[in-house]
Amino acid sequence: QVQLVESGGGLVQPGGSLRLSCAASGLIFDVYVMGWYRQAPGKQRDLVADITSSRNTNYAADVEGRFTISRDNAKNTVYLQMNNLKPEDTAVYYCYAKLPGTKYEKWGQGSQVTVSS
């Protein structure tokens, strides 16, 4: 059974940093596209960043230059380093895994990130 377990969320002041982690199990991690979405209250779930098996990355315009996505295939884990956080980054952050060439995808349970003074 595929599982994605997120950690690292919390409360941080504007300008601060957090690192989210997503540990995957039950899948051949190396071949999956891994990524992060976020959903703020009353808004749709939007892509934050993703990373392919060959480590090509893609970022939403409003996080590029502040957030960095990376993956450690030996640990079956994807990370999201978030720097210079802003109040508008406040949301539930969801990890996801997508098998290329198929419709298969799996979501984590979500991790709350709150940016507030």
C-alpha atoms as an extended CHARMM CRD file, in Angstrom:
* protein
*
       117  EXT
         1         1  GLN       CA              0.0000000000        0.0000000000        0.0000000000  PROA      1               0.0000000000
         2         2  VAL       CA              1.3670000000        3.3780000000       -1.0240000000  PROA      2               0.0000000000
         3         3  GLN       CA              1.7550000000        5.8620000000        1.8040000000  PROA      3               0.0000000000
         4         4  LEU       CA              3.0270000000        9.4360000000        1.8770000000  PROA      4               0.0000000000
         5         5  VAL       CA              3.7870000000       10.8320000000        5.3280000000  PROA      5               0.0000000000
         6         6  GLU       CA              4.4770000000       14.5400000000        5.6360000000  PROA      6               0.0000000000
         7         7  SER       CA              6.2630000000       16.3420000000        8.4290000000  PROA      7               0.0000000000
         8         8  GLY       CA              7.8370000000       19.7030000000        9.1710000000  PROA      8               0.0000000000
         9         9  GLY       CA              4.9200000000       22.1030000000        9.1170000000  PROA      9               0.0000000000
        10        10  GLY       CA              4.1950000000       24.6250000000       11.8370000000  PROA      10              0.0000000000
        11        11  LEU       CA              4.0470000000       28.2760000000       12.7790000000  PROA      11              0.0000000000
        12        12  VAL       CA              6.7610000000       30.6410000000       11.6000000000  PROA      12              0.0000000000
        13        13  GLN       CA              7.1840000000       34.4030000000       11.5050000000  PROA      13              0.0000000000
        14        14  PRO       CA              7.3110000000       36.3070000000        8.2130000000  PROA      14              0.0000000000
        15        15  GLY       CA             10.7770000000       36.0560000000        6.7250000000  PROA      15              0.0000000000
        16        16  GLY       CA             11.4170000000       32.7340000000        8.4290000000  PROA      16              0.0000000000
        17        17  SER       CA             12.0840000000       29.2810000000        7.0120000000  PROA      17              0.0000000000
        18        18  LEU       CA             10.6120000000       25.8030000000        7.2240000000  PROA      18              0.0000000000
        19        19  ARG       CA             11.4440000000       22.5060000000        5.5920000000  PROA      19              0.0000000000
        20        20  LEU       CA              8.7110000000       20.0370000000        4.7400000000  PROA      20              0.0000000000
        21        21  SER       CA              9.5020000000       16.3670000000        4.2850000000  PROA      21              0.0000000000
        22        22  CYS       CA              7.4380000000       13.6430000000        2.6680000000  PROA      22              0.0000000000
        23        23  ALA       CA              8.4640000000       10.0340000000        3.2210000000  PROA      23              0.0000000000
        24        24  ALA       CA              7.0570000000        7.5700000000        0.7120000000  PROA      24              0.0000000000
        25        25  SER       CA              6.5850000000        3.8340000000        1.0510000000  PROA      25              0.0000000000
        26        26  GLY       CA              5.0030000000        1.0800000000       -0.9900000000  PROA      26              0.0000000000
        27        27  LEU       CA              6.1610000000        2.3970000000       -4.3610000000  PROA      27              0.0000000000
        28        28  ILE       CA              9.1940000000        2.4630000000       -6.6300000000  PROA      28              0.0000000000
        29        29  PHE       CA             10.0690000000        5.9710000000       -5.5650000000  PROA      29              0.0000000000
        30        30  ASP       CA             12.7440000000        6.6230000000       -8.1940000000  PROA      30              0.0000000000
        31        31  VAL       CA             10.3200000000        6.6180000000      -11.1290000000  PROA      31              0.0000000000
        32        32  TYR       CA              7.6440000000        8.8650000000       -9.6560000000  PROA      32              0.0000000000
        33        33  VAL       CA              7.1920000000       12.5820000000      -10.1570000000  PROA      33              0.0000000000
        34        34  MET       CA              7.0180000000       13.9880000000       -6.6360000000  PROA      34              0.0000000000
        35        35  GLY       CA              5.6180000000       17.3240000000       -5.6860000000  PROA      35              0.0000000000
        36        36  TRP       CA              3.8580000000       19.6800000000       -3.3380000000  PROA      36              0.0000000000
        37        37  TYR       CA              0.5090000000       21.4290000000       -3.6280000000  PROA      37              0.0000000000
        38        38  ARG       CA             -1.0530000000       23.8440000000       -1.1740000000  PROA      38              0.0000000000
        39        39  GLN       CA             -4.5570000000       24.9110000000       -0.3160000000  PROA      39              0.0000000000
        40        40  ALA       CA             -5.4680000000       28.0220000000        1.6230000000  PROA      40              0.0000000000
        41        41  PRO       CA             -8.9130000000       28.3830000000        3.2520000000  PROA      41              0.0000000000
        42        42  GLY       CA            -11.5680000000       29.0450000000        0.6470000000  PROA      42              0.0000000000
        43        43  LYS       CA             -9.1670000000       28.5780000000       -2.2430000000  PROA      43              0.0000000000
        44        44  GLN       CA             -8.3750000000       25.8020000000       -4.6850000000  PROA      44              0.0000000000
        45        45  ARG       CA             -5.4360000000       23.4610000000       -4.3240000000  PROA      45              0.0000000000
        46        46  ASP       CA             -2.5360000000       24.7650000000       -6.3940000000  PROA      46              0.0000000000
        47        47  LEU       CA              0.8170000000       23.3830000000       -7.4390000000  PROA      47              0.0000000000
        48        48  VAL       CA              3.7870000000       24.7020000000       -5.4760000000  PROA      48              0.0000000000
        49        49  ALA       CA              6.6000000000       22.6660000000       -7.0110000000  PROA      49              0.0000000000
        50        50  ASP       CA              7.3860000000       19.2960000000       -8.4650000000  PROA      50              0.0000000000
        51        51  ILE       CA             10.4530000000       17.2480000000       -9.3660000000  PROA      51              0.0000000000
        52        52  THR       CA             10.8600000000       14.4550000000      -11.8780000000  PROA      52              0.0000000000
        53        53  SER       CA             12.8670000000       11.2770000000      -11.5740000000  PROA      53              0.0000000000
        54        54  SER       CA             15.6890000000       13.0370000000      -13.4390000000  PROA      54              0.0000000000
        55        55  ARG       CA             15.4420000000       15.9430000000      -10.9960000000  PROA      55              0.0000000000
        56        56  ASN       CA             13.9240000000       18.4560000000      -13.3820000000  PROA      56              0.0000000000
        57        57  THR       CA             12.0230000000       20.9540000000      -11.2640000000  PROA      57              0.0000000000
        58        58  ASN       CA              9.0280000000       23.1720000000      -11.7770000000  PROA      58              0.0000000000
        59        59  TYR       CA              7.8440000000       25.9870000000       -9.4870000000  PROA      59              0.0000000000
        60        60  ALA       CA              4.8400000000       28.2070000000       -9.1480000000  PROA      60              0.0000000000
        61        61  ALA       CA              5.7190000000       31.7830000000      -10.0200000000  PROA      61              0.0000000000
        62        62  ASP       CA              5.0090000000       33.1220000000       -6.5410000000  PROA      62              0.0000000000
        63        63  VAL       CA              7.4720000000       30.7590000000       -4.8230000000  PROA      63              0.0000000000
        64        64  GLU       CA             10.3040000000       30.6260000000       -7.3440000000  PROA      64              0.0000000000
        65        65  GLY       CA             13.5090000000       31.8920000000       -5.8000000000  PROA      65              0.0000000000
        66        66  ARG       CA             12.1950000000       31.3170000000       -2.2590000000  PROA      66              0.0000000000
        67        67  PHE       CA             11.3070000000       27.6050000000       -2.2410000000  PROA      67              0.0000000000
        68        68  THR       CA             13.4700000000       24.6650000000       -3.2780000000  PROA      68              0.0000000000
        69        69  ILE       CA             12.2290000000       21.1500000000       -3.9500000000  PROA      69              0.0000000000
        70        70  SER       CA             14.6130000000       18.2090000000       -3.7490000000  PROA      70              0.0000000000
        71        71  ARG       CA             14.4730000000       14.4420000000       -3.4830000000  PROA      71              0.0000000000
        72        72  ASP       CA             16.5870000000       11.7460000000       -1.8680000000  PROA      72              0.0000000000
        73        73  ASN       CA             15.8870000000        8.4940000000       -3.6810000000  PROA      73              0.0000000000
        74        74  ALA       CA             17.9180000000        6.5050000000       -1.1430000000  PROA      74              0.0000000000
        75        75  LYS       CA             15.5120000000        7.6610000000        1.5810000000  PROA      75              0.0000000000
        76        76  ASN       CA             12.3400000000        7.6860000000       -0.5460000000  PROA      76              0.0000000000
        77        77  THR       CA             11.8200000000       11.2590000000        0.5860000000  PROA      77              0.0000000000
        78        78  VAL       CA             11.0040000000       14.5580000000       -1.0800000000  PROA      78              0.0000000000
        79        79  TYR       CA             11.6780000000       17.8870000000        0.5960000000  PROA      79              0.0000000000
        80        80  LEU       CA             10.4220000000       21.4290000000        0.2500000000  PROA      80              0.0000000000
        81        81  GLN       CA             12.7340000000       24.0570000000        1.6720000000  PROA      81              0.0000000000
        82        82  MET       CA             10.7720000000       27.2730000000        2.1760000000  PROA      82              0.0000000000
        83        83  ASN       CA             12.6680000000       30.4950000000        2.8150000000  PROA      83              0.0000000000
        84        84  ASN       CA             11.5600000000       34.0940000000        3.2260000000  PROA      84              0.0000000000
        85        85  LEU       CA              8.0540000000       32.9340000000        4.0720000000  PROA      85              0.0000000000
        86        86  LYS       CA              5.1730000000       35.3630000000        3.6870000000  PROA      86              0.0000000000
        87        87  PRO       CA              1.7210000000       35.4110000000        5.2960000000  PROA      87              0.0000000000
        88        88  GLU       CA              0.2340000000       34.4960000000        1.9270000000  PROA      88              0.0000000000
        89        89  ASP       CA              2.1530000000       31.2150000000        2.0550000000  PROA      89              0.0000000000
        90        90  THR       CA             -0.1570000000       30.1140000000        4.8620000000  PROA      90              0.0000000000
        91        91  ALA       CA             -1.9310000000       26.9510000000        3.7140000000  PROA      91              0.0000000000
        92        92  VAL       CA             -2.1590000000       23.2050000000        4.0970000000  PROA      92              0.0000000000
        93        93  TYR       CA              0.6680000000       21.6880000000        2.0840000000  PROA      93              0.0000000000
        94        94  TYR       CA              0.0760000000       18.3320000000        0.4090000000  PROA      94              0.0000000000
        95        95  CYS       CA              2.7070000000       15.9540000000       -0.8810000000  PROA      95              0.0000000000
        96        96  TYR       CA              1.8420000000       13.9540000000       -3.9620000000  PROA      96              0.0000000000
        97        97  ALA       CA              3.3150000000       11.2180000000       -6.1180000000  PROA      97              0.0000000000
        98        98  LYS       CA              2.4350000000       10.7190000000       -9.7730000000  PROA      98              0.0000000000
        99        99  LEU       CA              3.4030000000        7.7880000000      -11.9260000000  PROA      99              0.0000000000
       100       100  PRO       CA              4.3850000000        9.1890000000      -15.3420000000  PROA      100             0.0000000000
       101       101  GLY       CA              2.3610000000        8.0080000000      -18.3180000000  PROA      101             0.0000000000
       102       102  THR       CA             -0.5580000000        6.9340000000      -16.1340000000  PROA      102             0.0000000000
       103       103  LYS       CA             -3.4020000000        8.5270000000      -14.2270000000  PROA      103             0.0000000000
       104       104  TYR       CA             -2.1410000000        7.1030000000      -10.9500000000  PROA      104             0.0000000000
       105       105  GLU       CA             -1.4190000000        9.5900000000       -8.1960000000  PROA      105             0.0000000000
       106       106  LYS       CA             -1.2770000000        9.4740000000       -4.4210000000  PROA      106             0.0000000000
       107       107  TRP       CA             -1.6770000000       12.2750000000       -1.8880000000  PROA      107             0.0000000000
       108       108  GLY       CA             -0.3910000000       12.7910000000        1.5990000000  PROA      108             0.0000000000
       109       109  GLN       CA             -2.5850000000       13.8380000000        4.5060000000  PROA      109             0.0000000000
       110       110  GLY       CA             -1.4880000000       17.4670000000        4.4710000000  PROA      110             0.0000000000
       111       111  SER       CA              0.6830000000       19.5730000000        6.7350000000  PROA      111             0.0000000000
       112       112  GLN       CA             -0.3390000000       22.9970000000        8.0490000000  PROA      112             0.0000000000
       113       113  VAL       CA              2.0350000000       25.9070000000        7.4800000000  PROA      113             0.0000000000
       114       114  THR       CA              1.1280000000       29.1840000000        9.1560000000  PROA      114             0.0000000000
       115       115  VAL       CA              3.1440000000       32.3520000000        8.5880000000  PROA      115             0.0000000000
       116       116  SER       CA              2.2270000000       34.9950000000       11.1140000000  PROA      116             0.0000000000
       117       117  SER       CA              3.7940000000       37.4380000000       13.5260000000  PROA      117             0.0000000000
